[in-house]
Amino acid sequence: MKEREQTLEIPDGFKFDGDINARSRQAFCNNLDFVASNHPNETVTYFITSKGGDVDELSLMISAMDKAKILYGVKIRTIVDGYAYSGGAILAILGDERYALPNSSIFLHDFQIQSPRESLKERRADDAQA
């Protein structure tokens, strides 16, 4: 099955549509760098439809957004078009201007950061007391 393009150019910006993975991250970063470097101090619009995906790739996308803001002075407008879940929601939240089209949904789930020293046994003991 042929995978569809993850980032499509549209008249008012770019459409990020799909899971966050190495391929979609590369397209996102390339598009953002190209537009920001050719249109410094302007607003870049991303329409987002994503269920999330790879956290490491998301981290690189966030770094690309920060780089574009610092080096080229761009503002990033994010518009949720349909749904933005997990990592897709984080991308949407990080825009300088944030919007959601009617009937769109945004979902962030709970997460937990665990200390490497914390053992499974200690966690079970804490859970039993709660």
WOVEN-V176870 format. One record per run of one state. SS is the DSSP state (~ for helix, > for strand, _ for the rest). FROM is the first residue (numbers start at 1). LEN is the number of residues. If there is no record, write none. Layout:
ss=SS from=FROM len=LEN
ss=SS from=FROM len=LEN
//
This chain:
ss=_ from=1 len=6
ss=> from=7 len=4
ss=_ from=11 len=2
ss=> from=13 len=5
ss=_ from=18 len=2
ss=> from=20 len=1
ss=_ from=21 len=1
ss=~ from=22 len=17
ss=_ from=39 len=4
ss=> from=43 len=8
ss=_ from=51 len=2
ss=> from=53 len=1
ss=_ from=54 len=1
ss=~ from=55 len=18
ss=_ from=73 len=2
ss=> from=75 len=11
ss=_ from=86 len=1
ss=~ from=87 len=7
ss=_ from=94 len=3
ss=> from=97 len=4
ss=_ from=101 len=4
ss=> from=105 len=3
ss=_ from=108 len=12
ss=~ from=120 len=10
ss=_ from=130 len=1
//
